[in-house]
Amino acid sequence: MSNPHVLILPSWYPTGYFPMRGTFFREQAQALKEAGCQVGVIYPDFRSLRSINRGKLLTTRFQRTYRIEDGIPTYRVCGWNVISARLRGRLWVNLVKSMWRAYVAQWGRPDILHAHSVLWGGVAARQLSMQTGLPYVITEHSSGFARGMIRVWQEPFIEDAFTHASATIAVSGALARALSSYLPKGSSDIEIIPNMVDVSYFSLSPVRASDGPFRFLTVAFLKKNKGIDTLLRAFTQAFRERDDVGLEIGGDGPERRALERLVQELGIHDRVKFLGYLHREEVKTAMWRAHAFVLPSYVETFGVVLIEAMATGLPVIATYSGGPEEIVTPQTGILVKPGNVSALAQALWHVKENREAFPAETIRTNVVQKYSKTAVVTRLLALYQNILVQQDQRMTCRADSESAS
């Protein structure tokens, strides 16, 4: 059987104004294409009214675009992020269904739908499946399940989409457990396939990191859940009297100003640098000049940035927050309890003083074996083929039954 035609329905996706959002969805689509699949993408891009220049309100209202992005036919429609979450979800699904007709007219009917996150890509896949009979797969990424953020009115949509999916995938065992109450048979029905990293892009640094001040790096959207305040306090506790250790913080977000004030209060402003929003190339460059990576989140369904850092050979310090427990091993880094300043300070000190205990080549090899394109796409293709074989068998049995009657 040849590789299938896959239509991807991402619940969020890179845009011109937010190019790093959902990059792992795009990278997986590209990897499937490289493996020989025909791949397409449909994505409704809902924008906040505050983020749109007033002069562009009318021209961006439900404007449809079609482009070949990195070799993949990508259909987008711009919408306004209406206040009502229920209405927003309904509108999102309806826009996918409307773009479906344009996609099929140009590229033909896909063999399988692959939604990333149930709200609302998975719900849209369920609606299209009811309309067309196509099988669909949902990969869940959202930390909302682990953080108790699912609303009561959303539950029927979630349960219906998961129940009728040909396969439900979670990116980590922790997320699978959080999803289990929404599936008929619980977590036993959930396949665990992690996110992947482009190991040809995130590679070992061509130049060894400077032997000057030891540099820790974190890259995150700066919100409370990421625990950057804990990192700042731990850094202060571990290296209060040391001027040969620095910390770089990549990313932006609602907590940035509060974190900058905290840096001043802690008296570490001369050793902490806020890098701001980073593009992909800038993330890699920051990793190449760092000596270790830290992700102190309270909840993390996976932690793509961890495997990116590990692919560059960096030892990592993370928390028992879900996904990192399946990524970080004693050979690649250290795990601590989230929010524990003293434990994080000890981990920072240990990695700083025992750098040679974490060989870059060993850390990278671990990532290549588990999270490379080849490792992840091989599992996805096997899942797709199994679903399509079962579908063919059901159709054959149905035809035989009808002819016998």
C-alpha positions as CSV (number, residue, x, y, z in Angstrom):
1,M,0.0,0.0,0.0
2,S,1.3,3.4,-1.0
3,N,1.7,6.2,1.6
4,P,-1.7,7.9,2.3
5,H,-3.0,11.3,1.4
6,V,-3.2,13.1,4.8
7,L,-5.2,16.3,5.4
8,I,-4.0,18.0,8.6
9,L,-6.3,20.1,10.7
10,P,-4.2,22.0,13.3
11,S,-5.9,23.8,16.2
12,W,-3.1,26.4,16.0
13,Y,-0.5,27.0,13.4
14,P,2.4,29.4,12.5
15,T,1.3,32.8,11.2
16,G,3.1,35.9,10.0
17,Y,2.4,37.6,13.3
18,F,3.2,34.5,15.5
19,P,5.6,32.4,13.4
20,M,6.6,30.0,16.3
21,R,3.1,29.0,17.3
22,G,2.5,25.4,16.4
23,T,5.8,24.9,14.6
24,F,5.8,21.3,15.6
25,F,2.6,20.7,13.6
26,R,4.2,22.2,10.5
27,E,7.4,20.2,11.0
28,Q,5.4,17.0,11.3
29,A,3.5,17.8,8.1
30,Q,6.8,18.4,6.3
31,A,8.2,15.2,7.7
32,L,5.2,13.2,6.4
33,K,5.6,14.8,3.0
34,E,9.3,13.9,2.9
35,A,8.3,10.3,3.7
36,G,6.2,10.2,0.6
37,C,2.7,11.2,1.8
38,Q,0.6,13.7,0.0
39,V,-0.1,16.3,2.7
40,G,-2.4,19.3,2.9
41,V,-3.3,21.8,5.7
42,I,-6.6,23.6,6.5
43,Y,-6.4,26.3,9.2
44,P,-8.8,29.0,10.3
45,D,-6.7,31.8,11.7
46,F,-8.7,33.7,14.4
47,R,-7.2,37.0,15.4
48,S,-7.9,39.3,18.3
49,L,-9.6,42.5,17.3
50,R,-6.9,44.3,19.3
51,S,-4.1,42.8,17.3
52,I,-5.5,43.9,13.9
53,N,-4.9,47.4,12.6
54,R,-8.2,49.2,12.3
55,G,-7.6,50.0,8.7
56,K,-7.4,46.2,8.0
57,L,-10.5,45.0,9.8
58,L,-12.6,44.8,6.7
59,T,-9.9,43.3,4.5
60,T,-9.0,40.6,7.0
61,R,-12.6,39.5,7.8
62,F,-12.8,35.9,6.5
63,Q,-10.2,36.5,3.9
64,R,-9.2,33.2,2.3
65,T,-5.7,32.4,1.2
66,Y,-4.2,29.5,-0.5
67,R,-0.4,29.0,-0.8
68,I,2.1,26.2,-1.2
69,E,4.0,26.6,2.1
70,D,7.3,24.5,2.2
71,G,5.8,22.3,-0.5
72,I,2.5,21.8,1.3
73,P,-0.9,23.1,0.0
74,T,-2.1,25.3,2.9
75,Y,-5.6,26.8,3.1
76,R,-6.2,29.6,5.6
77,V,-9.1,31.8,6.4
78,C,-8.8,34.9,8.6
79,G,-11.5,35.4,11.2
80,W,-12.1,37.6,14.2
81,N,-11.7,36.1,17.7
82,V,-15.2,36.6,18.9
83,I,-15.8,36.9,22.6
84,S,-18.1,33.9,23.0
85,A,-16.0,30.7,23.2
86,R,-19.0,28.6,22.1
87,L,-19.6,30.7,19.0
88,R,-15.8,30.8,18.3
89,G,-15.7,27.0,18.3
90,R,-18.7,26.6,16.1
91,L,-17.4,29.2,13.6
92,W,-14.0,27.5,13.5
93,V,-15.5,24.2,12.6
94,N,-17.8,25.7,10.0
95,L,-14.8,27.5,8.3
96,V,-12.9,24.2,8.1
97,K,-15.9,22.6,6.4
98,S,-16.2,25.4,3.9
99,M,-12.5,25.2,3.0
100,W,-12.8,21.5,2.7
101,R,-14.7,21.8,-0.6
102,A,-12.0,24.1,-2.1
103,Y,-9.2,21.7,-1.0
104,V,-10.9,18.6,-2.4
105,A,-11.7,20.4,-5.7
106,Q,-8.0,21.1,-6.2
107,W,-6.2,18.2,-4.6
108,G,-8.7,15.4,-4.4
109,R,-10.2,13.5,-1.5
110,P,-7.6,12.6,1.2
111,D,-7.4,9.1,2.7
112,I,-7.3,10.2,6.3
113,L,-7.7,13.3,8.5
114,H,-5.2,14.1,11.2
115,A,-6.3,16.8,13.7
116,H,-3.9,18.3,16.2
117,S,-5.8,18.9,19.5
118,V,-9.4,18.1,19.9
119,L,-10.5,21.8,20.4
120,W,-11.2,22.5,17.6
121,G,-9.3,20.6,15.0
122,G,-10.6,17.2,16.4
123,V,-14.2,18.4,16.5
124,A,-13.9,19.6,12.9
125,A,-12.4,16.2,11.9
126,R,-15.4,14.5,13.5
127,Q,-17.8,16.7,11.5
128,L,-16.0,16.0,8.2
129,S,-15.9,12.3,9.0
130,M,-19.7,12.3,9.5
131,Q,-20.1,14.1,6.2
132,T,-17.6,12.0,4.1
133,G,-17.0,8.7,5.9
134,L,-13.2,9.4,6.2
135,P,-11.3,8.0,9.2
136,Y,-9.6,10.6,11.4
137,V,-6.9,10.7,14.0
138,I,-6.5,13.2,16.9
139,T,-3.2,14.0,18.4
140,E,-3.7,15.9,21.7
141,H,-1.2,18.5,22.9
142,S,-3.1,20.8,25.2
143,S,-2.1,21.2,28.8
144,G,-5.7,22.3,29.5
145,F,-6.6,18.7,30.3
146,A,-3.8,18.4,33.0
147,R,-4.5,21.8,34.4
148,G,-8.3,21.3,34.8
149,M,-9.2,24.0,32.3
150,I,-11.8,22.1,30.3
151,R,-15.2,23.6,30.6
152,V,-18.4,21.6,31.2
153,W,-20.0,22.7,27.9
154,Q,-16.9,21.5,26.0
155,E,-17.0,18.0,27.3
156,P,-19.7,16.6,25.0
157,F,-17.7,17.8,21.9
158,I,-14.5,16.3,23.3
159,E,-16.0,13.0,24.2
160,D,-17.8,12.7,20.8
161,A,-14.7,13.5,18.9
162,F,-12.4,11.1,20.8
163,T,-15.0,8.3,20.9
164,H,-15.4,8.2,17.1
165,A,-11.7,8.8,16.2
166,S,-9.9,5.8,14.6
167,A,-7.0,6.6,16.9
168,T,-6.3,9.0,19.7
169,I,-2.7,10.0,20.2
170,A,-1.1,11.7,23.2
171,V,2.3,13.2,23.1
172,S,3.2,11.8,26.6
173,G,1.9,9.2,29.1
174,A,1.0,12.0,31.6
175,L,-1.2,13.6,29.0
176,A,-2.8,10.2,28.1
177,R,-3.7,9.8,31.8
178,A,-5.3,13.2,31.8
179,L,-7.3,12.4,28.7
180,S,-8.5,8.9,29.9
181,S,-11.8,10.1,31.4
182,Y,-12.9,11.3,28.0
183,L,-12.5,8.0,26.3
184,P,-14.8,4.9,26.6
185,K,-12.0,2.6,27.7
186,G,-9.7,5.2,29.3
187,S,-6.0,5.5,28.6
188,S,-5.7,2.0,27.2
189,D,-7.3,3.4,24.0
190,I,-4.6,6.1,23.7
191,E,-1.5,5.7,21.5
192,I,1.6,7.6,22.8
193,I,3.6,9.1,20.0
194,P,5.9,12.0,21.1
195,N,6.6,15.3,19.3
196,M,9.7,15.2,17.1
197,V,12.7,17.4,16.6
198,D,14.5,18.2,13.4
199,V,17.9,16.8,14.4
200,S,19.5,18.0,11.2
201,Y,18.6,21.6,12.2
202,F,19.1,21.4,16.0
203,S,22.6,19.9,15.9
204,L,25.7,20.0,18.0
205,S,27.3,23.4,18.0
206,P,30.1,23.7,15.5
207,V,32.1,25.5,18.2
208,R,32.2,24.4,21.8
209,A,30.5,26.9,24.2
210,S,32.8,29.4,25.7
211,D,34.8,28.4,28.8
212,G,34.0,31.8,30.2
213,P,31.0,32.4,32.5
214,F,28.8,29.3,32.6
215,R,25.5,30.1,30.9
216,F,22.1,28.7,31.7
217,L,19.3,29.2,29.1
218,T,15.5,28.9,29.3
219,V,13.1,29.6,26.4
220,A,9.4,29.8,27.1
221,F,6.3,31.9,26.8
222,L,6.6,34.0,29.9
223,K,3.4,33.2,31.9
224,K,3.1,32.0,35.5
225,N,2.8,28.3,34.5
226,K,6.4,28.3,33.2
227,G,7.8,28.9,36.7
228,I,10.5,31.4,35.6
229,D,10.2,33.2,38.9
230,T,11.2,30.0,40.6
231,L,14.2,29.8,38.3
232,L,15.3,33.3,39.2
233,R,15.1,32.6,42.9
234,A,16.9,29.3,42.5
235,F,19.6,30.9,40.4
236,T,20.1,33.6,43.1
237,Q,20.2,31.0,45.9
238,A,22.8,28.8,44.0
239,F,25.1,31.5,42.7
240,R,24.6,34.5,45.0
241,E,28.3,35.0,45.5
242,R,29.4,33.9,42.0
243,D,29.9,36.2,39.1
244,D,31.0,33.5,36.7
245,V,27.5,32.2,36.0
246,G,24.8,33.8,33.9
247,L,21.2,33.1,32.8
248,E,19.6,34.0,29.5
249,I,15.8,34.0,29.3
250,G,14.3,33.7,25.8
251,G,10.7,34.5,25.1
252,D,8.1,37.1,25.9
253,G,4.7,37.1,27.6
254,P,2.5,38.7,30.2
255,E,4.9,38.0,33.1
256,R,8.0,39.6,31.6
257,R,7.7,43.0,33.4
258,A,7.1,41.2,36.8
259,L,10.1,39.0,36.1
260,E,12.3,42.0,35.2
261,R,11.3,43.6,38.5
262,L,12.1,40.4,40.4
263,V,15.6,40.3,38.8
264,Q,16.2,43.8,40.2
265,E,14.9,42.9,43.6
266,L,17.1,39.9,43.8
267,G,20.2,41.9,42.8
268,I,21.1,39.7,39.8
269,H,20.4,42.2,37.0
270,D,24.1,42.1,35.9
271,R,23.9,38.3,35.3
272,V,20.5,37.8,33.8
273,K,19.6,38.8,30.3
274,F,16.1,38.9,28.8
275,L,16.4,38.0,25.1
276,G,12.8,38.7,24.1
277,Y,10.9,36.9,21.4
278,L,13.2,34.5,19.5
279,H,12.9,33.2,16.0
280,R,13.9,29.6,15.3
281,E,17.4,30.5,14.2
282,E,17.9,32.6,17.3
283,V,16.7,29.8,19.5
284,K,19.4,27.5,18.0
285,T,22.1,30.1,18.3
286,A,21.2,30.7,22.0
287,M,21.4,27.0,22.6
288,W,24.8,26.8,20.9
289,R,26.3,29.5,23.2
290,A,24.7,27.9,26.4
291,H,26.1,25.3,28.7
292,A,22.8,23.9,30.1
293,F,19.0,24.3,29.5
294,V,16.3,24.8,32.2
295,L,12.5,24.4,31.9
296,P,10.9,24.9,35.4
297,S,7.3,24.5,34.3
298,Y,4.4,23.6,36.7
299,V,2.6,21.7,33.9
300,E,4.2,20.6,30.6
301,T,2.3,18.1,28.4
302,F,5.5,17.4,26.5
303,G,8.3,20.0,26.2
304,V,9.4,20.3,22.6
305,V,12.1,22.9,23.6
306,L,13.7,20.2,25.8
307,I,14.3,17.9,23.0
308,E,15.5,20.8,20.8
309,A,18.1,21.7,23.5
310,M,19.1,18.0,24.0
311,A,19.6,17.7,20.2
312,T,22.2,20.4,20.5
313,G,23.9,18.4,23.2
314,L,22.8,20.5,26.2
315,P,22.1,18.8,29.6
316,V,18.6,19.8,30.8
317,I,17.0,20.6,34.1
318,A,13.3,20.2,34.2
319,T,10.4,19.4,36.5
320,Y,8.1,16.5,37.4
321,S,5.4,18.3,35.4
322,G,4.1,15.6,33.0
323,G,6.0,15.3,29.7
324,P,9.6,15.9,31.0
325,E,9.4,12.8,33.1
326,E,9.5,10.7,29.9
327,I,12.2,12.8,28.3
328,V,14.8,13.5,30.9
329,T,17.0,10.6,32.2
330,P,20.0,10.6,34.6
331,Q,22.2,10.5,31.5
332,T,20.7,13.7,30.0
333,G,19.8,15.8,33.0
334,I,17.9,16.3,36.3
335,L,14.3,16.5,37.3
336,V,13.0,18.3,40.4
337,K,9.6,19.1,41.9
338,P,7.9,22.2,40.3
339,G,8.1,25.3,42.5
340,N,10.8,23.9,44.7
341,V,13.4,26.7,44.8
342,S,16.0,24.8,46.9
343,A,15.8,21.6,44.8
344,L,16.2,23.6,41.6
345,A,19.1,25.6,43.1
346,Q,20.8,22.3,43.9
347,A,20.2,21.0,40.4
348,L,21.7,24.2,38.9
349,W,24.7,23.9,41.1
350,H,25.2,20.2,40.3
351,V,25.1,20.7,36.5
352,K,27.4,23.6,36.7
353,E,30.0,21.7,38.8
354,N,29.6,18.4,36.9
355,R,29.4,19.5,33.3
356,E,31.6,16.6,32.1
357,A,29.1,14.1,33.5
358,F,26.7,14.9,30.7
359,P,28.5,14.3,27.4
360,A,26.9,16.2,24.5
361,E,27.1,13.2,22.1
362,T,25.3,10.9,24.5
363,I,22.5,13.4,25.1
364,R,22.0,14.0,21.4
365,T,22.0,10.2,20.6
366,N,19.2,9.7,23.1
367,V,17.1,12.3,21.2
368,V,17.9,11.0,17.7
369,Q,16.8,7.5,18.7
370,K,13.5,8.6,20.2
371,Y,12.4,11.9,18.7
372,S,13.9,12.2,15.2
373,K,11.7,12.6,12.1
374,T,12.4,9.0,11.2
375,A,11.5,7.6,14.6
376,V,8.2,9.5,14.8
377,V,7.0,9.3,11.2
378,T,7.7,5.6,11.1
379,R,5.2,5.2,13.9
380,L,2.6,7.5,12.3
381,L,2.8,5.8,9.0
382,A,2.3,2.4,10.6
383,L,-0.8,3.8,12.5
384,Y,-2.3,5.3,9.3
385,Q,-1.8,2.0,7.3
386,N,-3.4,-0.1,10.1
387,I,-6.4,2.3,10.1
388,L,-6.8,2.2,6.3
389,V,-6.5,-1.6,6.2
390,Q,-9.2,-2.0,8.8
391,Q,-11.4,0.4,6.9
392,D,-10.9,-1.6,3.7
393,Q,-11.8,-4.8,5.5
394,R,-15.0,-3.3,6.9
395,M,-16.0,-2.0,3.5
396,T,-15.4,-5.4,2.0
397,C,-17.4,-7.2,4.7
398,R,-20.3,-4.7,4.2
399,A,-20.2,-5.2,0.4
400,D,-20.2,-9.0,0.8
401,S,-23.1,-8.7,3.3
402,E,-25.1,-6.5,0.9
403,S,-24.5,-8.8,-2.1
404,A,-25.5,-11.9,-0.1
405,S,-28.8,-10.3,1.0
